[in-house]
Amino acid sequence: MSSNHTRVLNSEWEAMQHRIASTEAYVINRQAEATRIANLIESRRREIESIHQANQRAIQQSVSALTEMFNESADVVRGRINTRLQTQADTFGSELQGIRNELANTSARLSVFDGRIDALATTYNDIFQEYANQEQTSNARANLVLNEINRLLQLIDELSPQRFSPVEYANLVSLRESIRANLNTGDSQAATLVSQNSILHATRLLARLQLINDQYNTQVNAIRENTMRTQRRIEELSSNNGVLTAEIGGVMEEYDYDISFWSHGTFDSLVNEFHRLQNMLNGNLTLEQLNQVGAELDRLSENIARCDANARRERIGALIAADAALRLHNGLSNSNWNLETSGYVADDEREPYAMTYTDAAGNTVSVVISPESPEAPGMFMEVFSDDEELASMTKDGIHASLEDEGLTIASREQRDDCHLNPDSETFIDNAVTEARETLEQRR
């Protein structure tokens, strides 16, 4: 005999597929678990906000300290500087804050503000040089410069200079040590020579670091909030109390849903990737590395949504295949066929479902049902009988019974493969192999 490969449809299946695929179909059916997740995420939100505010305060304190240091010098020399420098001195603090505000409200790169940062550093340097020139000796002036660099470096050290500007920071520290060494040997002229433009470099580095930290704090906060949302989704999807719901025939049904199982482990790999990125986010990243982590987290969130959708398709396919098996069983039982064996291959719901029936005359019906597509499961069917005409009629009768059970025959293929299936066991083995290959290609 030639076996049949039949695909069946049902309007209820199509409706269930659309409902279960929707976002709201997944729910946590235990209030205590939903509360636990909500409390966990709220705690994380408060932690993120606390870190963000603490970083903002630290940057603002640095800006205020720099402005106060500038004003100390400016107040001393204000009466003897020209109008241009006086105007620049009067707007130093507001200009620095203005750059911070503009950077926060645009997507511009920091390099766009390089000219204004250089102008600020030049103003600071010019005012300080006027202040230092009141000293009568080169030794006193060099010591004044060294003291100012030390104060600027104290502020710089609070802003992760080795992470964001390692070369400039190392050069400034080296310059400071050179000034100190020359002063220790009594060579004040060499110390003065070495210290030229040192205040300019230190102020420029400090202002840039304040702006870099502003950028970093804003970006890392946004990424942490995105991480929090992803963490919430992971917590929800991995909960033992998560179910898929659908209204079937006016009754709300719940279906267990283990995303790790139905995604064939893909979800677990994505969770591991999330933890890796989360650990990176807690480390000392550069701006470039931070943006890379942010982009990877965006992709991860998309992959989790895709994984969930695919896992739901697997679950829906299994539910529909199980319903098809039940309807087939009802049809065969009503036609006096007796169930001999049935069950999932390897006791795995994701695998094909095999069934064997016999009648009183010793004829055998073997069927393998595969969730090869969520909307239309496939049925591999063969009848083993000494009477070919009876076997053919039996297949037609089975298809008619499927329609009586509310199924629509979407396609029916008759195969010339009787030589490949000498008995029921061989047919089932061959059908399961083909079904598995189809499932693997789809996955």
Secondary structure, DSSP 8 states (H G I E B T S, - for coil): ---EEEEEE-HHHHHHHHHHHSGGGEEE--HHHHHHHHHHHHHHHHHHHHHHHHHHHHHHHHHHHHHHHHHHHHHHHGGGS-HHHHHHHHTHHHHHHHHHHHHHHS---GGGGHHHHHHHHHHHHHHHHHHHTTSSSHHHHHHHHHHHHHHHHHHHHTT-HHHH-HHHHHHHHHHHHHHHHHHHTT-HHHHHHHTTTHHHHHHHHHHHHHHHHHHHHHHHHHHHHHHHHHHHHHHHHT-TTEEEEEEETTEEEEEE--HHHHTTTHHHHHHHHHHHHHHHHTS---HHHHHHHHHHHHHHHHHHHHHHHHHHHHHHHHHHHHHHHHHHHHHHHHTT-EEEEEEEGGG-TTS-EEEEEE-TTS-EEEEEEE-SSTTS-EEEEEEE-S-HHHHHHHHHHHHHHHHHTT-EEEEEEE---GGG-SSHHHHHHHHHHHHHHHHHHH-
